[in-house]
């Protein structure tokens, strides 16, 4: 596969002129970062989801049981179902919790909550968010070195936008998860890929997979990226050498992650972990439908059921829809054919096929990895099995990097950003959190408008269709929140 010299020449030129830039020395970056950290502290008393108890129980499991029993325990329904690196992560926090609030580490069926535990858990998120801040800065600095003119401005805007990512704040600092911490590994991987440090990029992605397996959504992107960037050599010996080096780099984190379990309990322990990571008894869609193809499919099935019921022509064998119950469960469609997991896989693979074209495009490594990650995440989000609504963030992060690296994507970034905010709204249903989510969404809209207004050709973004789309979203959300609120049964 022959590479053009144009991209490499431009990259060397900008690298020579931009090596002195560092976003860590920009007052704007630290001003926004300080404001975001203060906001996260203010959100400590807010609503938290059942994920709060999930992570407390995981700390209790790792604190009370020997390692070979971690993935077998069923004391609570919130069983450990993340890869081993995340289990080790919980184990480390359990050591701290044991010194501060040992009562929170009781292994029991009933949930445990206290004000001390709330502050402890919230601050574990905020502290690990610091890694995300430096990951954002690292990725922004890489953009400054390997991009086009005005890259300093784009890099500064990218760093600020990543740090002030409102969907991440909503999910991590209210709903309660550690997505910012995990995303930092992705940002480091993107940064190293842009610098052509391919082995470190692979290492960080492999580490990420051993923290949370949903990031397998990105795996096809990395496969295509390495075929285009790393394995395009004519020398057979060099080709085989690269396969060996990359293979060892990727395998190393898996060995550290799963090795202890294999050593303690043999191969069966690995199968037990895998069975926890990939359960196929959870249904086509999540309890709250992600806005994808299967949500549309459910909607059509639900509409057909109710229309036929109203007309008195409902088939005798049809059952009431179970996918509207708000429960995580397997279900059957009432009218339309059921969709097995293999169909979702085949459709996802079909949506992934256009990525092959990026094997031959002469673009920078940063643009290539960013667009491939976006495409891969989008394919899995649209057609994957049991997709969580929070997976929209996996599209938003690489697309943000792509938009500030290649400004032709700026136009659609705002649309995606607004949609990501709105799609997470149903996660928060109390009055106080409704006020917070709307306020943050409105703030992020004007914040992003200001940031994008500083970027080259940003005036093109203010199209009539985009404005109509944003206003329509506001109108629909205002109606659902104020005029026709949906009651939530807990």
C-alpha positions in Angstrom: 0.0 0.0 0.0 1.8 3.1 -1.2 1.7 6.2 1.0 1.7 9.7 -0.5 4.4 12.1 0.7 2.1 15.1 1.0 0.7 14.2 4.4 4.1 13.4 5.9 5.6 16.6 4.6 2.9 18.7 6.1 3.1 16.9 9.4 6.8 17.5 9.7 6.3 21.1 8.9 3.8 21.7 11.6 5.7 19.5 14.1 8.7 21.8 13.7 6.6 24.9 14.3 4.3 23.8 17.0 6.5 21.8 19.5 6.6 24.6 21.9 2.8 24.7 22.4 1.3 23.2 25.5 -2.3 23.7 26.5 -1.2 23.1 30.1 0.2 26.7 30.0 -3.0 28.3 28.7 -5.0 30.2 31.3 -8.2 29.5 29.5 -7.8 25.7 29.9 -7.2 25.9 33.6 -10.0 28.5 34.1 -12.5 26.2 32.4 -11.1 23.2 34.3 -11.4 24.9 37.6 -15.0 25.9 36.9 -15.8 22.3 35.9 -14.2 20.8 39.0 -16.2 23.3 41.2 -19.4 22.3 39.4 -18.7 18.6 40.0 -18.2 19.3 43.7 -21.6 21.2 43.8 -23.2 18.1 42.2 -22.2 15.8 45.1 -25.6 15.9 46.9 -27.5 15.3 43.7 -29.5 12.2 42.7 -27.5 9.0 42.0 -28.6 5.8 40.2 -28.4 2.2 41.2 -24.9 2.3 39.8 -23.9 3.8 43.1 -24.8 0.6 44.9 -23.3 -1.4 42.1 -19.9 0.1 42.7 -20.2 -0.1 46.5 -21.1 -3.8 46.2 -18.1 -4.4 43.9 -15.8 -2.8 46.5 -17.4 -5.1 49.1 -16.8 -8.2 46.9 -13.1 -7.3 46.4 -12.6 -6.5 50.0 -14.2 -9.6 51.5 -13.7 -12.4 49.1 -10.6 -14.1 47.7 -9.9 -13.2 44.2 -11.0 -16.5 42.7 -14.5 -15.9 44.1 -15.0 -12.4 42.8 -16.8 -13.4 39.6 -18.9 -16.2 41.3 -20.4 -14.1 44.1 -24.2 -13.6 43.9 -24.9 -12.2 47.3 -26.4 -9.1 45.6 -28.0 -8.9 42.2 -25.3 -6.4 41.3 -22.8 -9.0 40.4 -19.3 -8.1 39.2 -19.5 -7.9 35.4 -16.6 -5.7 34.3 -13.2 -7.0 33.3 -10.5 -7.7 35.9 -8.7 -4.3 35.7 -11.8 -2.6 36.9 -12.1 -5.2 39.7 -8.6 -4.3 40.8 -9.6 -0.6 40.6 -12.5 -1.3 42.9 -10.2 -3.3 45.2 -7.8 -0.3 45.5 -10.7 2.0 46.5 -11.9 -0.6 49.0 -8.6 -0.4 50.8 -9.1 3.4 51.2 -12.8 2.9 52.2 -11.7 0.3 54.8 -9.8 3.1 56.6 -12.4 5.8 56.3 -15.9 4.0 56.3 -15.4 0.3 56.9 -19.2 -0.2 57.4 -19.7 0.5 53.7 -17.8 -2.7 52.8 -20.4 -5.2 54.2 -21.2 -7.9 51.7 -25.0 -8.1 51.8 -28.1 -8.2 49.6 -29.6 -4.9 50.8 -28.1 -1.6 49.6 -26.0 0.5 51.9 -26.1 4.3 51.9 -24.7 7.0 54.1 -23.7 10.6 53.7 -20.0 9.6 54.3 -20.3 7.0 51.6 -21.9 9.5 49.2 -19.0 11.9 49.6 -16.4 9.1 49.4 -17.8 7.7 46.2 -18.3 11.2 44.6 -14.8 12.2 45.3 -13.4 8.9 43.9 -15.0 10.0 40.6 -13.7 13.6 40.9 -10.1 12.4 41.7 -10.0 10.0 38.8 -11.3 12.8 36.6 -8.0 14.4 37.0 -6.5 11.7 34.7 -9.1 12.6 32.1 -8.1 16.3 32.3 -4.5 15.4 31.5 -5.6 13.0 28.8 -7.6 15.8 27.2 -4.5 18.1 27.4 -2.3 15.4 25.9 -4.7 14.9 23.0 -5.0 18.6 22.4 -1.2 19.0 22.4 -1.0 16.3 19.8 -3.5 18.2 17.6 -1.3 21.3 17.9 1.7 19.4 16.6 0.1 17.3 13.8 -2.5 19.5 12.3 -3.0 22.4 9.9 -2.5 26.2 10.4 -4.3 27.7 13.3 -3.8 24.4 15.1 -3.0 26.2 18.3 -6.4 27.7 18.4 -8.1 24.4 17.5 -6.0 22.5 20.1 -7.0 24.9 22.8 -10.6 24.7 21.8 -10.4 20.9 21.7 -8.9 20.7 25.2 -11.5 23.0 26.7 -14.4 21.2 24.9 -13.2 17.8 26.1 -12.8 18.9 29.8 -16.2 20.6 29.7 -18.0 17.6 28.2 -21.5 17.9 29.7 -22.7 14.3 28.8 -19.8 12.9 30.8 -20.6 15.2 33.7 -24.2 14.1 33.7 -23.4 10.4 33.6 -20.4 10.4 36.0 -21.1 13.1 38.5 -24.9 12.7 38.8 -25.9 9.3 37.5 -22.6 7.9 38.9 -20.0 6.1 36.8 -16.3 6.4 35.9 -16.5 7.1 32.2 -14.2 10.1 32.2 -11.5 8.1 33.9 -11.9 5.4 31.3 -12.1 7.8 28.4 -8.7 9.2 29.4 -7.1 5.9 28.2 -8.8 6.4 24.8 -7.5 10.0 24.6 -3.9 8.8 25.4 -4.3 6.1 22.7 -5.5 8.6 20.1 -2.6 11.0 21.0 0.0 8.3 20.7 -1.5 7.1 17.4 -1.3 10.7 16.0 2.4 10.8 17.0 2.9 7.4 15.2 3.8 5.8 18.5 1.7 2.8 17.5 2.8 0.4 20.2 1.9 2.8 23.0 -1.4 3.6 21.3 -2.2 -0.2 21.2 -1.1 -0.6 24.8 -3.5 2.1 26.1 -6.4 0.7 24.1 -5.7 -2.8 25.4 -5.6 -1.5 29.0 -8.9 0.2 28.3 -10.5 -3.0 27.1 -9.4 -4.7 30.4 -11.2 -2.0 32.3 -14.5 -2.0 30.4 -15.4 -4.3 27.6 -17.9 -2.0 25.9 -14.9 -0.4 24.3 -14.8 -3.4 22.0 -17.0 -1.1 19.9 -13.7 0.6 18.9 -11.9 -2.7 18.0 -12.7 -2.7 14.2 -11.4 0.9 14.0 -8.1 -0.1 15.5 -7.8 -3.1 13.1 -8.3 -0.9 10.0 -6.1 1.8 11.4 -3.1 -0.5 12.0 -3.6 -2.1 8.6 -3.3 1.3 7.0 -0.6 2.9 9.2 1.5 0.1 10.8 1.5 -2.9 8.6 2.1 -1.1 5.2 5.7 -2.3 4.8 7.2 -4.2 1.9 9.8 -6.1 3.8 8.5 -9.5 5.0 10.8 -9.6 8.0 9.8 -6.2 9.1 6.1 -7.1 8.6 6.4 -10.2 10.8 8.4 -8.3 13.4 5.6 -5.7 13.6 3.0 -8.4 14.0 5.0 -9.9 16.9 5.6 -6.6 18.6 2.0 -5.5 18.3 0.7 -8.9 19.4 2.9 -8.9 22.5 1.9 -5.3 23.3 -1.8 -6.1 23.1 -1.5 -9.4 25.0 0.4 -8.0 27.9 -2.5 -6.2 29.6 -4.7 -9.3 29.1 -2.1 -11.4 30.8 -1.9 -9.1 33.7 -5.6 -8.8 33.9 -6.7 -12.4 33.5 -3.5 -14.2 34.5 -4.2 -14.2 38.3 -7.5 -15.8 37.8 -6.1 -18.4 35.4 -3.3 -19.2 37.9 -5.7 -19.5 40.9 -8.6 -21.4 39.3 -7.5 -22.5 35.8 -9.4 -22.0 32.5 -12.8 -22.3 34.1 -12.2 -19.0 35.9 -11.7 -17.3 32.5 -14.9 -18.8 31.2 -16.8 -17.6 34.3 -15.5 -14.0 33.7 -16.5 -14.1 30.0 -20.0 -15.4 30.9 -20.4 -12.4 33.2 -19.1 -9.9 30.6 -21.3 -11.1 27.8 -24.7 -12.2 29.0 -27.2 -12.6 26.2 -30.3 -12.7 28.4 -30.8 -9.0 28.6 -33.0 -8.3 25.6 -32.5 -6.5 22.3 -32.8 -3.0 23.9 -31.9 -1.7 27.3 -34.5 -0.7 29.9 -34.3 2.8 28.6 -33.9 2.5 24.8 -30.9 4.0 23.2 -32.0 6.2 20.3 -31.0 3.7 17.6 -32.5 1.4 14.9 -33.9 -1.0 17.5 -35.7 1.8 19.3 -37.4 2.6 16.0 -38.2 -1.1 15.5 -39.7 -1.3 19.0 -41.7 1.8 18.3 -43.1 0.4 15.1 -44.0 -2.8 16.8 -45.7 -1.0 19.7 -47.6 1.2 17.3 -48.8 -1.7 15.2 -49.9 -3.5 18.4 -52.0 -0.6 19.6 -53.5 0.2 16.2 -54.5 -3.5 15.7 -55.9 -3.6 19.2 -57.9 -0.4 18.6 -59.3 -1.9 15.4 -60.1 -5.2 17.1 -57.8 -7.1 14.7 -55.1 -8.1 17.1 -53.8 -11.7 16.5 -54.8 -14.1 19.2 -51.2 -15.2 19.8 -49.8 -11.6 20.2 -48.8 -10.6 23.7 -48.6 -7.1 25.2 -45.2 -5.4 24.6 -42.7 -6.2 27.4 -40.0 -3.8 26.2 -41.9 -0.8 27.7 -41.8 -2.2 31.2 -38.5 -0.4 32.1 -36.9 -3.8 33.1 -33.8 -5.4 31.7 -35.1 -8.7 30.3 -35.4 -10.8 27.3 -38.6 -10.1 25.4 -40.6 -11.0 22.3 -42.1 -8.5 19.8 -45.8 -8.4 19.7 -46.4 -8.0 15.9 -43.0 -7.8 14.1 -40.5 -10.7 13.9 -38.1 -11.0 16.8 -34.5 -9.9 16.3 -31.9 -12.4 17.5 -28.4 -11.3 18.5 -26.8 -12.7 15.3 -28.9 -10.4 13.2 -27.7 -7.3 15.1 -24.1 -8.6 14.6 -24.6 -9.0 10.9 -26.2 -5.6 10.5 -23.4 -4.0 12.5 -20.8 -5.6 10.3 -22.6 -4.3 7.3 -22.5 -0.8 8.7 -18.8 -1.2 9.4 -17.8 -2.1 5.8 -17.3 1.5 4.6 -14.3 1.8 7.0 -12.3 -0.2 4.4 -12.1 2.9 2.3 -9.8 4.4 4.9 -7.2 1.9 4.1 -6.3 3.9 1.0 -7.0 7.5 2.0 -4.0 9.8 2.4 -4.9 11.5 5.6 -3.0 12.2 8.8 -2.9 9.5 11.5 -4.9 11.7 13.8 -7.7 12.2 11.3 -7.7 8.5 10.4 -7.9 7.2 13.9 -10.6 9.8 14.9 -12.9 9.1 11.9 -12.5 5.4 12.2 -13.3 5.4 16.0 -16.4 7.6 15.3 -17.6 5.3 12.5 -17.1 2.1 14.5 -18.8 3.4 17.6 -21.7 4.7 15.4 -22.2 1.3 13.8 -22.4 -0.5 17.1 -24.6 2.2 18.6 -27.1 2.1 15.7 -27.4 -1.7 15.3 -25.7 -3.4 18.3 -27.4 -5.8 20.8 -28.6 -4.3 24.1 -27.0 -0.9 23.6 -27.0 1.5 26.5 -28.0 5.1 26.0 -24.7 6.2 27.5 -22.9 4.7 24.6 -23.6 8.0 22.7 -20.5 9.4 24.5 -18.3 6.8 22.7 -19.3 8.5 19.5 -19.1 12.1 20.8 -15.5 11.9 22.1 -13.6 10.8 18.9 -15.9 13.0 16.8 -15.0 16.0 18.9 -11.3 15.2 18.2 -12.1 14.8 14.5 -14.0 18.1 14.2 -11.3 20.2 15.7 -8.7 18.4 13.6 -10.7 18.7 10.4 -13.0 21.7 10.4 -15.4 20.3 7.8 -16.9 18.2 10.6 -17.5 21.2 12.8 -21.0 21.8 11.2 -22.3 18.5 12.5 -20.5 18.4 15.9 -23.0 20.8 17.4 -25.9 18.7 16.2 -24.3 15.6 17.7 -23.4 17.4 21.0 -27.0 18.6 21.4 -28.4 15.2 20.6 -26.1 13.5 23.1 -27.2 15.8 25.8 -30.9 15.3 25.1 -30.6 11.6 24.7 -29.4 11.3 28.3 -32.2 13.3 29.8 -34.5 10.3 30.8 -31.7 9.1 33.1 -32.6 12.0 35.4 -36.3 12.3 36.4 -36.5 14.2 39.8 -37.4 17.8 39.8 -34.0 19.0 41.0 -32.1 17.0 38.5 -34.5 18.1 35.7 -33.5 21.7 36.5 -29.8 20.7 36.5 -29.9 18.8 33.2 -31.8 21.5 31.4 -29.5 24.2 32.8 -26.4 22.3 31.8 -27.8 21.5 28.4 -28.6 25.2 27.7 -25.2 26.3 29.1 -23.4 23.7 27.0 -25.2 24.9 23.8 -24.1 28.5 24.2 -20.6 27.4 25.5 -20.2 25.2 22.4 -21.5 28.0 20.1 -18.9 30.3 21.6 -16.1 27.8 21.2 -17.0 26.9 17.6 -17.4 30.6 16.9 -13.7 31.0 17.4 -12.9 28.3 14.9 -12.3 28.8 11.2 -15.4 28.9 8.9 -17.7 28.6 12.0 -20.3 30.8 10.4 -21.2 28.0 8.1 -22.5 26.1 11.1 -25.5 28.4 11.7 -27.7 26.9 9.0 -31.4 27.0 9.0 -31.8 23.2 9.3 -29.5 23.1 12.3 -31.3 25.9 14.1 -34.6 24.2 13.3 -33.3 20.9 14.7 -32.1 22.5 17.9 -35.4 24.4 18.4 -37.4 21.3 17.8 -35.5 19.4 20.4 -36.0 22.2 22.9 -39.8 22.2 22.1 -40.1 18.5 22.5 -38.2 18.4 25.7 -40.1 21.3 27.2 -43.4 19.6 26.3 -42.3 16.3 27.9 -40.8 17.9 31.1 -43.4 20.6 31.7 -46.7 19.8 30.0 -46.8 16.0 29.6 -44.3 14.5 32.0 -43.8 10.8 31.9 -44.2 9.1 35.3 -41.4 6.8 36.3 -42.2 3.6 38.3 -39.4 2.5 40.6 
